[in-house]
Amino acid sequence: MQPFNSNTPKRITGAIIDLDGTILDTMEQWDTLGLQYLQERHIEPKQDFLDRIGTMTLRQSAEVFHQEYGVQEDVSEIIRELVERLRFLYANEARIKPGALDTLRLLKRGGVDIALATATSNELARDGLRRNGALKFFDGIFSCRDSEIKESKTSPKIFEYARRFLGSALNETIVIEDALYAIETAKKAGYFVIAIEDRSERTRKESIQAIADVYVNDHAELCDWLKENLRE
């Protein structure tokens, strides 16, 4: 864990938390979803495939498959098939990251309202959280795919929407994320950001550490930080 940060909020009333790679250990499946889809069609992905797809919505990914990789199905059919695969994943296979429930319990015990901000659809996010006993901790669930948002985390819109729902001041709201691009967005929007390590982002670890206010290796370290900084 990084050393004490002088910018640490004096009071924390709201937490906006990512899903995949932060609460659920699902980033590996996300990374392989598109690869498998193309490889099943005997299409070899380009070298930068994972880096590009990682910041895209499902529709944007489907458009890349159709336009750049020559997949014959139209975009809506590609999305339908990918969603079916994801539906099975979240309802039957998604696992919670070790210690994530402890993090959520600590936040609630400290009187912190919690919102989920995810690129995954609202329905799938709820399925994955429900399967792992975590849904009850969230006051609000927000997806980049929601009709009110419709923007990826390269835009701060989802963070702002979630914070307005929580009713917490900017300087009393923390964002907990694993992905570099989302961390960059949240920091530029003025949030205090805690980055949690995930295997999918290890090649970007140094960049994340340079941007985030706090970097933790796992939920055990995150819980230690919360115990020091939450008023119970």
C-alpha positions, 0 to 999 in steps of 0.5 A, spaced: 500 500 500 502 507 498 504 511 504 499 516 507 496 521 502 495 528 505 489 529 500 485 523 504 478 526 505 477 528 512 470 525 512 467 519 507 460 519 506 460 516 499 463 510 495 463 509 488 465 502 486 467 498 480 465 491 479 469 487 474 476 486 477 474 490 483 468 487 486 468 481 482 474 477 479 471 477 472 476 481 468 480 474 465 473 472 462 472 479 459 479 479 456 478 472 453 470 473 451 472 477 445 478 473 443 474 466 443 469 470 439 474 471 433 478 465 434 472 461 433 471 464 427 478 463 425 480 470 425 487 472 429 486 478 433 491 484 432 496 485 437 493 491 440 486 488 441 486 487 448 488 494 450 483 497 445 477 493 447 478 494 454 476 501 454 470 500 449 462 498 450 459 492 448 456 495 442 463 499 440 466 492 441 461 489 436 462 494 431 470 493 431 468 485 430 464 487 424 467 493 421 475 491 422 475 484 423 470 482 417 465 478 422 459 477 417 453 477 423 451 484 423 452 488 430 446 487 433 447 479 432 454 480 435 451 483 441 446 478 442 451 472 442 456 476 447 450 478 451 448 470 452 455 468 454 456 474 459 449 472 462 451 465 463 458 468 466 454 472 471 449 468 473 453 461 474 460 463 474 462 470 477 466 469 483 467 475 488 474 477 489 477 475 496 475 480 502 470 484 497 465 483 502 469 485 508 470 492 504 463 493 503 461 491 510 466 496 513 463 501 508 456 500 511 458 500 518 462 507 517 455 510 515 458 510 507 453 510 502 455 505 496 454 506 488 456 501 483 459 504 477 460 499 471 461 498 464 457 491 465 450 492 464 445 493 470 442 486 469 448 482 469 451 486 474 445 485 479 446 477 477 453 477 479 452 481 485 446 477 487 450 470 486 455 472 491 451 475 496 453 482 495 447 486 492 444 488 498 450 493 500 449 497 494 444 503 494 444 504 487 447 500 481 449 504 475 451 502 468 455 505 462 449 502 458 443 505 462 439 510 458 441 516 462 448 515 461 450 512 455 457 513 455 464 509 457 468 511 463 473 515 458 467 520 460 466 522 468 458 522 467 457 515 470 461 517 476 457 524 477 451 520 476 452 516 481 455 521 486 448 525 485 444 519 487 448 518 493 448 525 495 455 526 497 459 532 496 465 531 491 470 532 497 467 526 501 466 521 495 471 516 494 472 512 487 475 505 488 477 502 481 482 497 478 482 500 470 487 505 468 483 509 464 477 509 469 482 511 474 484 517 470 477 519 468 475 519 476 482 523 478 481 528 472 474 529 475 476 531 482 475 524 486 479 521 491 481 515 487 483 508 491 486 503 485 486 496 487 490 491 483 487 486 478 491 481 474 488 484 468 492 491 469 499 489 472 502 491 466 499 498 467 501 498 475 506 503 475 502 508 471 496 507 476 500 508 482 503 515 479 495 517 478 491 514 484 491 517 491 492 510 494 494 503 491 492 497 494 494 490 492 488 487 495 481 488 499 485 486 505 490 492 504 483 496 502 480 494 509 486 496 513 486 503 509 478 504 511 479 502 518 484 508 519 480 513 515 473 511 516 469 514 522 465 509 525 
